């Protein structure tokens, strides 16, 4: 067995055990992989970042949107992503993640009100997201995907808040050009919706992540 084959075999073991996604990550860094790999790996890392924040709810339950968002950006940087806070893309985007030719945009909002989150959704859909990607369009067809992070500091039940946000979102979208499509499903603390972009008329997928940060222990 050659050195390259041994090295690949070691990576495959790591990919299945202690470092899931490492092969996909290396391929993306080297310009390989595809958009689906990019989004899948990024979402996995976002989930880990959210888990870390939730585990520190006793310290983060009163943190500002910017502080929470910067924590997530730092986590992504530690996972080798080119991630930034307040980078300009037709406005100051809360989180921008770039890997080779792919870009993901994230808007972050506290659970102050559904109107507050709706404003973030409008920013993402009508200001930041282009609705297409010229750099990869000729070689690859994919549905542009972005995200909204909802910091649930006031809401005791993040899942219930997300379900009510889904109802509010569908209702609000009815009268707008980026009307909600048939696809809007909840899986745990994630809501996935698809919308027709008002500028490109193409489908854009948005994943809404509820981040449970409520902390009011009842043992005292």
ZADOKE-904782 format. One record per residue (C-alpha): residue in three letters; x, y, z; residue number from 1; chain. Coordinates in Angstrom, 3 decimals. Last residue first. Layout:
<atoms>
ATOM ALA X Y Z NUM A
...
</atoms>
This chain:
<atoms>
ATOM UNK -33.370 28.013 44.033 220 A
ATOM UNK -33.613 24.935 41.817 219 A
ATOM UNK -35.851 26.567 39.202 218 A
ATOM UNK -33.138 27.606 36.755 217 A
ATOM UNK -33.952 30.679 34.596 216 A
ATOM UNK -31.729 30.515 31.540 215 A
ATOM UNK -33.123 31.004 28.031 214 A
ATOM UNK -30.354 30.548 25.466 213 A
ATOM UNK -31.889 28.013 23.066 212 A
ATOM UNK -30.655 28.919 19.529 211 A
ATOM UNK -33.465 28.452 16.988 210 A
ATOM UNK -31.952 27.941 13.531 209 A
ATOM UNK -33.940 29.110 10.479 208 A
ATOM UNK -32.787 27.480 7.246 207 A
ATOM UNK -33.602 29.521 4.146 206 A
ATOM UNK -33.795 28.040 0.653 205 A
ATOM UNK -33.893 30.326 -2.381 204 A
ATOM UNK -35.902 29.489 -5.517 203 A
ATOM UNK -35.310 31.658 -8.564 202 A
ATOM UNK -37.348 34.697 -9.616 201 A
ATOM UNK -34.046 36.633 -9.863 200 A
ATOM UNK -35.137 39.852 -8.159 199 A
ATOM UNK -37.997 38.847 -5.820 198 A
ATOM UNK -36.410 35.480 -4.917 197 A
ATOM UNK -38.999 32.719 -4.802 196 A
ATOM UNK -39.035 31.234 -1.333 195 A
ATOM UNK -38.152 27.968 0.373 194 A
ATOM UNK -38.426 27.261 4.090 193 A
ATOM UNK -36.521 25.039 6.495 192 A
ATOM UNK -37.144 25.357 10.230 191 A
ATOM UNK -34.580 24.005 12.662 190 A
ATOM UNK -34.956 23.444 16.396 189 A
ATOM UNK -36.201 19.875 16.027 188 A
ATOM UNK -36.994 19.339 12.361 187 A
ATOM UNK -39.550 21.825 11.080 186 A
ATOM UNK -40.798 21.924 7.481 185 A
ATOM UNK -41.719 24.675 5.041 184 A
ATOM UNK -41.801 23.647 1.392 183 A
ATOM UNK -44.978 24.679 -0.398 182 A
ATOM UNK -43.517 28.056 -1.354 181 A
ATOM UNK -43.597 31.185 0.759 180 A
ATOM UNK -44.100 34.342 -1.227 179 A
ATOM UNK -41.011 36.354 -2.110 178 A
ATOM UNK -43.147 38.858 -4.014 177 A
ATOM UNK -45.022 39.729 -0.841 176 A
ATOM UNK -48.613 39.395 0.347 175 A
ATOM UNK -48.461 35.756 1.424 174 A
ATOM UNK -45.028 36.096 3.004 173 A
ATOM UNK -46.381 37.580 6.237 172 A
ATOM UNK -48.711 34.635 6.924 171 A
ATOM UNK -46.064 32.017 6.137 170 A
ATOM UNK -43.586 33.836 8.373 169 A
ATOM UNK -46.031 34.187 11.275 168 A
ATOM UNK -46.900 30.487 11.182 167 A
ATOM UNK -43.211 29.518 11.057 166 A
ATOM UNK -42.448 31.948 13.884 165 A
ATOM UNK -45.089 30.182 15.981 164 A
ATOM UNK -43.358 26.843 15.388 163 A
ATOM UNK -39.972 28.412 16.182 162 A
ATOM UNK -41.237 29.852 19.477 161 A
ATOM UNK -42.647 26.454 20.448 160 A
ATOM UNK -39.293 24.821 19.770 159 A
ATOM UNK -37.442 27.489 21.724 158 A
ATOM UNK -39.526 26.907 24.864 157 A
ATOM UNK -38.450 29.335 27.607 156 A
ATOM UNK -38.519 32.251 25.176 155 A
ATOM UNK -36.742 35.396 26.340 154 A
ATOM UNK -33.196 34.401 25.343 153 A
ATOM UNK -34.046 32.573 22.119 152 A
ATOM UNK -31.327 33.751 19.736 151 A
ATOM UNK -32.804 33.210 16.283 150 A
ATOM UNK -30.171 32.479 13.631 149 A
ATOM UNK -31.348 32.943 10.038 148 A
ATOM UNK -29.698 31.077 7.193 147 A
ATOM UNK -28.773 30.917 3.524 146 A
ATOM UNK -29.216 28.443 0.662 145 A
ATOM UNK -29.038 29.005 -3.107 144 A
ATOM UNK -30.609 26.058 -4.885 143 A
ATOM UNK -28.104 24.318 -7.131 142 A
ATOM UNK -27.022 23.906 -10.735 141 A
ATOM UNK -23.313 23.529 -11.381 140 A
ATOM UNK -20.816 24.383 -14.066 139 A
ATOM UNK -22.208 27.490 -15.772 138 A
ATOM UNK -23.860 28.739 -12.567 137 A
ATOM UNK -20.706 28.539 -10.462 136 A
ATOM UNK -19.394 32.086 -10.637 135 A
ATOM UNK -22.795 33.610 -11.518 134 A
ATOM UNK -24.435 32.685 -8.235 133 A
ATOM UNK -28.186 33.321 -7.908 132 A
ATOM UNK -30.789 34.952 -5.652 131 A
ATOM UNK -28.588 37.962 -4.914 130 A
ATOM UNK -29.129 37.607 -1.138 129 A
ATOM UNK -28.255 40.698 0.917 128 A
ATOM UNK -31.055 43.243 0.398 127 A
ATOM UNK -34.407 41.641 -0.435 126 A
ATOM UNK -34.153 38.140 1.034 125 A
ATOM UNK -31.717 38.623 3.911 124 A
ATOM UNK -32.988 42.046 4.895 123 A
ATOM UNK -36.592 40.849 4.709 122 A
ATOM UNK -35.772 37.908 6.976 121 A
ATOM UNK -34.089 40.231 9.460 120 A
ATOM UNK -37.169 42.455 9.528 119 A
ATOM UNK -39.327 39.375 10.081 118 A
ATOM UNK -37.127 38.529 13.073 117 A
ATOM UNK -37.920 41.876 14.719 116 A
ATOM UNK -41.602 41.587 13.814 115 A
ATOM UNK -41.664 38.168 15.501 114 A
ATOM UNK -40.559 39.889 18.696 113 A
ATOM UNK -37.538 40.215 20.972 112 A
ATOM UNK -36.385 36.710 19.997 111 A
ATOM UNK -32.904 38.000 19.180 110 A
ATOM UNK -31.866 38.213 15.543 109 A
ATOM UNK -29.029 36.894 13.397 108 A
ATOM UNK -28.831 37.021 9.578 107 A
ATOM UNK -26.596 34.542 7.783 106 A
ATOM UNK -25.105 34.584 4.309 105 A
ATOM UNK -23.384 31.649 2.623 104 A
ATOM UNK -20.864 31.968 -0.217 103 A
ATOM UNK -19.358 29.428 -2.607 102 A
ATOM UNK -16.481 29.883 -5.073 101 A
ATOM UNK -13.693 28.803 -2.679 100 A
ATOM UNK -15.296 28.642 0.760 99 A
ATOM UNK -16.937 31.821 1.997 98 A
ATOM UNK -18.993 32.443 5.125 97 A
ATOM UNK -20.669 35.780 5.818 96 A
ATOM UNK -22.377 36.414 9.145 95 A
ATOM UNK -24.264 39.529 10.278 94 A
ATOM UNK -24.394 41.058 6.791 93 A
ATOM UNK -23.706 44.797 6.554 92 A
ATOM UNK -25.397 46.093 3.413 91 A
ATOM UNK -25.466 45.317 -0.316 90 A
ATOM UNK -22.901 42.654 0.627 89 A
ATOM UNK -20.724 44.382 3.232 88 A
ATOM UNK -19.065 42.205 5.873 87 A
ATOM UNK -20.631 42.746 9.314 86 A
ATOM UNK -19.055 39.630 10.887 85 A
ATOM UNK -16.702 37.312 9.015 84 A
ATOM UNK -16.103 33.656 8.216 83 A
ATOM UNK -13.445 32.093 5.999 82 A
ATOM UNK -14.020 28.625 7.408 81 A
ATOM UNK -11.162 26.639 8.928 80 A
ATOM UNK -13.161 25.110 11.812 79 A
ATOM UNK -11.645 27.646 14.215 78 A
ATOM UNK -13.006 30.328 11.888 77 A
ATOM UNK -16.466 28.813 12.334 76 A
ATOM UNK -16.205 29.053 16.128 75 A
ATOM UNK -15.022 32.655 15.869 74 A
ATOM UNK -18.010 33.515 13.671 73 A
ATOM UNK -20.353 31.862 16.181 72 A
ATOM UNK -18.907 33.854 19.069 71 A
ATOM UNK -19.124 37.021 16.948 70 A
ATOM UNK -22.833 36.350 16.485 69 A
ATOM UNK -23.423 36.009 20.211 68 A
ATOM UNK -21.532 39.220 20.962 67 A
ATOM UNK -23.319 41.094 18.153 66 A
ATOM UNK -26.774 39.993 19.233 65 A
ATOM UNK -26.031 41.107 22.785 64 A
ATOM UNK -25.509 38.715 25.691 63 A
ATOM UNK -28.183 38.327 28.377 62 A
ATOM UNK -28.670 34.548 28.265 61 A
ATOM UNK -25.037 34.004 27.273 60 A
ATOM UNK -23.304 33.124 30.554 59 A
ATOM UNK -25.898 30.725 32.007 58 A
ATOM UNK -26.667 29.714 28.415 57 A
ATOM UNK -23.140 28.265 28.088 56 A
ATOM UNK -24.231 24.813 26.878 55 A
ATOM UNK -26.613 26.548 24.480 54 A
ATOM UNK -23.704 28.481 22.961 53 A
ATOM UNK -21.670 25.307 22.449 52 A
ATOM UNK -24.645 23.475 20.914 51 A
ATOM UNK -25.182 26.426 18.551 50 A
ATOM UNK -21.548 26.223 17.418 49 A
ATOM UNK -21.959 22.480 16.828 48 A
ATOM UNK -25.112 23.106 14.799 47 A
ATOM UNK -23.275 25.747 12.773 46 A
ATOM UNK -20.526 23.211 12.050 45 A
ATOM UNK -23.074 20.708 10.723 44 A
ATOM UNK -24.723 23.457 8.676 43 A
ATOM UNK -21.362 24.355 7.138 42 A
ATOM UNK -20.640 20.742 6.206 41 A
ATOM UNK -24.003 20.268 4.502 40 A
ATOM UNK -23.906 23.666 2.776 39 A
ATOM UNK -20.437 23.135 1.270 38 A
ATOM UNK -21.076 19.485 0.346 37 A
ATOM UNK -24.296 20.523 -1.440 36 A
ATOM UNK -22.374 23.259 -3.245 35 A
ATOM UNK -19.845 20.789 -4.635 34 A
ATOM UNK -16.610 19.088 -3.680 33 A
ATOM UNK -13.236 20.177 -4.992 32 A
ATOM UNK -11.439 23.516 -4.698 31 A
ATOM UNK -8.716 22.258 -2.375 30 A
ATOM UNK -10.433 23.649 0.710 29 A
ATOM UNK -13.658 21.932 -0.378 28 A
ATOM UNK -11.894 18.583 -0.768 27 A
ATOM UNK -10.271 18.926 2.650 26 A
ATOM UNK -13.633 19.634 4.319 25 A
ATOM UNK -15.351 16.710 2.587 24 A
ATOM UNK -12.591 14.408 3.798 23 A
ATOM UNK -12.833 15.818 7.330 22 A
ATOM UNK -16.621 15.465 7.508 21 A
ATOM UNK -16.687 13.427 10.701 20 A
ATOM UNK -13.523 13.855 12.797 19 A
ATOM UNK -13.551 11.358 15.691 18 A
ATOM UNK -15.024 8.272 14.028 17 A
ATOM UNK -16.160 7.780 10.421 16 A
ATOM UNK -14.130 10.647 8.937 15 A
ATOM UNK -11.153 9.687 11.116 14 A
ATOM UNK -11.184 6.177 9.646 13 A
ATOM UNK -11.491 7.574 6.110 12 A
ATOM UNK -8.606 9.944 6.807 11 A
ATOM UNK -6.400 7.057 7.893 10 A
ATOM UNK -7.273 5.109 4.727 9 A
ATOM UNK -6.458 8.176 2.634 8 A
ATOM UNK -3.034 8.475 4.263 7 A
ATOM UNK -2.336 4.796 3.750 6 A
ATOM UNK -3.329 5.073 0.083 5 A
ATOM UNK -1.121 8.127 -0.360 4 A
ATOM UNK 1.799 6.384 1.360 3 A
ATOM UNK 1.404 3.412 -1.001 2 A
ATOM UNK 0.000 0.000 0.000 1 A
</atoms>
